[in-house]
Amino acid sequence: MEFQSIYTERRTGSDKIPEGARSGFQRDFDRLVFSSAFRRLQNKTQVFPLPGTAFVHNRLTHSLEVASVGRSLGKMIGEEISAGFRRTNEGAYEFYRYELANVIAAGCLAHDIGNPAFGHSGEKAISTYFIENAGAKIEGQLLRNFFSDPEWADLSNFEGNANALRVLTHIASILKFPCESVAIDKGWKHRKKYGFFQSEKDTVLQIAAQLGMIEESWEPIVFKRHPFVYLVEAADDICYSIVDMEDAHRLGILSKVQVVGALEEVHQKIARKNEDWDKTFRNYQSIGDANESIAFLRAKTINLLTLQAAEVFLDNRKAILEGRFNDTLIDSIHDNNGALQTVKELSRQKIYEHETVLQIEMAGYNVMSELLQLLIPALLKEKPSHKESIVLKLLPFQLTEFQNTKSKYEKALNALDFLSGMTDEYATEIYRRLKGISTPVHG
């Protein structure tokens, strides 16, 4: 891959290049902001239960912050790369100087758009339903036998990253894992998960061809990562690792001493010449409000990691373009100096294992599992039972209009479209209604 040929102004499904005051890259960002799928992120769990008396992040606020960091990364990288095209390629110069920041910001906005309600427990519930019910009979046929091997791999290993591509196309900067589900190999960062369903395979092949992505395997389909993915991923990694600490402090899960110590370690081990920890620490101590003082340190730490991530990208640009960089930018920083050791340990031991986090995961798991048990058999049957017919009548038009498709795989994906688009609150309410826990009341 080469920097001058890994971007395009053409949109998916169209050969036209957008015209007008806004570039196509700016339009991507704007369309995401105003989309229903993005707006629903405001009521999807990030880590801690929603809502609460203390402000904590949801998927929407997280995505906005990731986009802010991503824009900064895109701006820094773009300025450096554009310098090499100043006199040789006007189009590439203009793109990297002025548009890369928009591309990365848009990718960051979209990175969680395919995640179902209740965070990762929602993803796990979908996968587990298909695994545990593989031998269940539906009109005399095993559930597993309704689908081909690649289709079953999609359903039994449901992936929010792949669903994001489905939401956006039904954009290579969000193709974090450029392989299909049967190609998962945790020994490689770009194959740790998968990036698209079988239903979007042709779209991905078109995107890869247009952007000159390096083919690793044709059967199964695997590509090397697109360089811009590293920047979107770094913005996400920076935000969730540091902001989760701030949220945990606000909720009283972590003490001020614990958070300050973890963030101090990041600064001291990276030890940038242009970042004076003593001065930062003095400024932090002058802030009387505990939450605001932690917010100050959080901002300084995110800025430090962003600058460092940009350096790692530029230092490894050749390996990244050639598909030889089997790492993430943030893991590379940590592996070099252990800067995030305490952050990682506290997150694993105190945050992700906290009882409130585990409780919301369990609740979400149960809600999603029960909804799947109601939906999937009803959609796959040629002759649904009376109960199943009622369930189908209660579903929105966007789902029921596709019931006539002959593909059982598409029917299952339509159900997952419906479920993954739900907010936590809506999924809980639908669950209560369909299970008879709550009944309609007329005023």
N, C-alpha and C positions, 0 to 999 in steps of 0.2 A: 504494500500500500504506500501511497505517496500523499502528502498533505494537500496537494493541489487537486487531487481527484477523489477524495473521500467525502465530499459533500455535494449536494445537488439542490437546486431550487424547485425541482419537480415534486409534485405532491403524489402521494399514493393513490392510484386509480385514475390519474389524469396526466396527460402529456403537456398540459398548459403550464406556463410559468406565470405566477401571479404578478399583476401589475398594480400600480397605485402608490400612495404615500407610504404605506406600510409594506415591508418586505414579507415574503412568505414565512420567514422564520419568526418575525414579530407576530404575524397572524396566528401561527401555531400557539404561541404563548397566550395570546388574547382569547382564542377559542377555548383553550383549556380552562382559563380562569372563569369563563362564563358557562361552562358545560355543567349539566346536572350531575354527571359522574364525579366531577371534582367537588362540587358543592356538597355532595353527600358525605364527603370525607370529614366534615365538621362533627358528625355524630358517629364516627368509627374510632374504636379504641386504638391508641398508640401503645401505651404500656399499662397505665393506671386506669382504674374504673372511671367512667364518666356518668353524670357530672359530679362535681364535688364542691365543697365550700372553698377549697383552695384551688387556684388556677393551675391546671396541668395541661400538657399538650395533647391534642387529638391528632388524627391523621392530617387534617387540614392545616393546622398551625405548623405541624412538623414539615409538611410539604412546602409551605411558603418559606420557611426558614432554610430548608435545603436549597430551594431555588435561589435564595439570596446568596448563599455560599457558592452555589454553582455558577451564578453570574460572575462573581468575583474571580473564581478559578478560570472561567472562560475568558474573562477580560485579560487576566495576567498571561495566560498561555497564548491567547490571540495576539497580543501586542508583540510577544517575542517571536512567534512564528511569522507574523506579517512582515517583520523587518527583512526577512529573507526573500520576500516577493516584491519589495518596493519598486524595483526597476525591471523586474522580469515578468511579472504576471499580475496585471491590474486587478483582474477578477478575484484571484486568491488573496491579494493584499486587502481588498475591500472586505472580503468575507471574514478573514481572521481579525482584521482590525476592528470591525464594527458589528459583525453578526455572530461570531462564535459564542459570545456571551449570551445572546438570545437563544441559541440552539441548546446550550447546556442548561439554561434556566428552564426552558420548556420541558426538556427531558426530566429535570428534577421535579417539576410540578406533576408530571405524569407517572413518576416511578412507583407510586402506591395506588394508582387509580383502579387497578384490578383486584386489590385485596378485599376479601369478604369481610363481613361484620366480625367483631370480636378478635381482630388481629390474627396471629398465627394459629390460634386454636380453631378458628373458622376454617382455615386451610386444612388443618389436620383432620377436622371432623369430616370434611368432604372426602378426603382420601380414604380415611378409615371406613366410612360407610361402604364404599365399593369393595374394599379388601375383605371386610367382615361379612358382606352379603354376596360375595362372588358365587357361592353355591346355592343361594336362594332361588327358588323356582318362581317364574312369572309366566303364567299361562303354559306351564309345562316345560319351559326352557330356562336353563340356568342364566342368571344375570350376566355372568362372565361371557357367555356365548353370544350375547347380543352385539359384541364389539370385536373388532380386529385387534391384534396384539398392540400396534401403535396407539390405537384409540383407547384401549384399556390402560395402557401406560399413562396416557394423559389423565384419565379419570381417577385412577388409583394412586396417583401421585400429583394431585392438583397443585398447581403453582400460580400464585398471584402475579408473578412476573409475566408468565405466558398469557394470563387473562388480561393484563394491561394492554398487550398488543392487540388482543381481540377487541377490547373496548375502543381502542384508538383507530382501528382500521375497518370494522364491520358495519417510520420514525425509527434511524438506526441507533440514535443516542440512548434509547431505553432498552435495547436488545442486550441486556446484561449477560445472558447466558445463550449464545447463538447456536443452540443445538436442540434437537427434538428429544422427547422424554425418554425414548429407548436408548439414548446416547449418554445418559448421566454417568459421570465418572468423577467421584469426589477427589481424586488425585490431581485434578486440574481445576483452577479457579473458574475458568469459563465453561466448565461442564459440571460444576457442583450441583446445579439445578438445571432446569431447561427453560427455554425462552419463548416457545410458541407451541400452540396446539396443532394437531393435524389439519384442522380447519383453516389455519393461516399459513400453512406450509408454502403455498404458491406465492403468497404475498411476500414472505420472507425471502424466498429465492429471487424475486424481482428486486427487492431492496438490496440484497447482497450483490447482485449483478450490477446494479446501478452505481453502487458505492465502491466497487472493487474489493470487497471483503475477501480475505484469504480462505479458500476452501481447505478444510482439514480432512473431511471425509464426506463421501457422497451417499454411502449406505452404511449406517444411518447418517443423516445430514448433520454436519458439524462445521462451523466456521470459526476462525480466529476472531477475537473480539475487535470491534471497531474502536479506534483510539478514543473517541469522545466518551465512550462508556466509562472509562477509568475516571473521568472528571465527575460525571453524575454520581457514580458509586462513591467516590471520595467525599463529595458533599454530604451524601446520606450518612456515611460512616462517621464523619466528623460530628454532625448534628445529633444523631441519636446517642452516640457514646458520651458526649459532654452534656447535652440537655437533659438526658435521663438523670444525671447526677443532680442537676438543679431542681428537677421535679421531685426527686426523692427527698431533697432537703426541705422543700416547701411542705411536704407531707409528713415531715418528722421521721422519715425512715433512715436517713443519714444525718449525722450531726454536722454542724458547721466545721468542726475540726477535721472530720473525715473528708469532706469535700475539698476543703482548702488544701489539705495534705496531698490529695490525689492530683489536683490541678497544679500544685506547686511542683510535683514530680515531673509533670509534662514539660513545664517551662525549663526546669533545671537540666533535664536530660537532653532536651533538644538544644538548649544553650545557644540560641541565635545571637549574633553580635548586635542586631538591631532591636533586640528585645531584652530590656533590663528588668529582671524579675524583682530586684530590690525596690526599684521605683514603682513597679506595678503593685507590689505588696504594700508599700507605704500608702499609695492611693486607695487601695482596698480597705486598709485599716481606718482611713478617715471617713468611711461611709458608715453611718450609725445603724441603718436598717439592715438586719441580717440577710433578708432576701435580696435586697438591692446590692449588697456587697458581693454576694455569690453571683448575682447576675453580671456584675462588673468583671469578675474573674472568668466567668463563662465566656463573655464576649472576647476577652483578651486571649483565652485559650483557643477558641474557634479561629480567631485571626491568625494565631501562631501556626496552628495545624494546616490552615489553608495555604499560607505562604510556603510551608514545608512540603505540602502535597504538590504544589506547582513546581517546586524544585525537583522533586522526584520524577515527575512526569517529563520535564525537560531533559533531565540527566539520562533518562531511559527512552527517549523518543525513538531512537533507531530500533531498539528491541521491540517497542510497542508497535511500530509500523510494520515490523517483520513478523509479528505474532509470536515473539519469543519471550514475552514478559509474563511469566506465570505467577503473578502476584497482584495484590491490590496496592494502591498508593499508600493507604494508611497502614496496612500490614507491613509494608516495606519500611515505613518510618519506625514502627514498633520493633520490628525484627532487628533494626540497626542499633537501637539504643534502649529498648524496654520502656519507652516513655509512657505507655498506656497500661503498664502492669497493674498498678493499684486501681485505676479506673475499671479495668476488665474484671479484677477480682471482686471489687465492691458491687459491680453490676450483676455479676453471676451469683454471688452469695447473698447479697442484701436486697437487691432490687427485683430481679427476675424470679427469685424464690420467695418473695414476700407474700404473705397470706392473701392480701387483697388482689394481687396479680394472679395468684393461683385460683382464687375464687372466680374471678371474671373469666379466666380461661376455661374452668370447668363448666360454668353456666353457659358460655358460648358454645362449648363443645356439645352440650346436651341439646340446646336449642337448634343448632344447625343439623345435628344428627336426626332429630325427630322430624324436622321439615323435609329432609331428604327421604326419610322413610315414607312420608306421605306423598311426595311428589314423583319420585322416580318410577315406582311401579305403575302409578296412575298414568304417566305419560307413555310408558313403554307398552302397555296393554292395548290390544286391539279392541277388547270389550271390557272397559273398566267397570268395577262394581258400583253399586249405588253410592256408597260412601266416596269412592274415588271420583265419580262423576261430579259429586258436589264439590270436592276439593278443586277439581279443574275449573268449575264454574266460578269459583272464588278467586281464581288467579287473574292477573291483569291481562288486558288484550295483547300486550306485547309478547306474552308467552303463549297464550292460547292460539294466536293466529298461526303459529308454526307447528301446531299439532298434526297437521296433515302431511308434513314432510315424511318421506319414506325412511329416511336415515335415522336409526335409533341413536346413533352417536350425536347427531344434530339435536335430537329431542333432549338427550341428556345435557348437552351443552346449553340449550335454551333454559333448562331448569337451573343450571349453575349460573347463567347470566342473571337470572332473577334473584337467586340467593346472594350472589356476590355483590349485587348492586344495593342490597339492603343495608340500612344503618343498624347499629346495635339495637336501638329503641324499636325500630320497625320490625326487625326480625323477632324480637321478643313479643311484640304485640300480635303478629301473625301467628306465632307459635301458640300463644294463649288462646286465640280465637279458634284455630283449627283443632286444638286439643280439648276445647270445651272448658278451659279454665276460666275464661271470661266470656260473657254473652252480650249481644247487642242490647243497649238500653235506649228507648226512645224518650225524648224529653217531653 
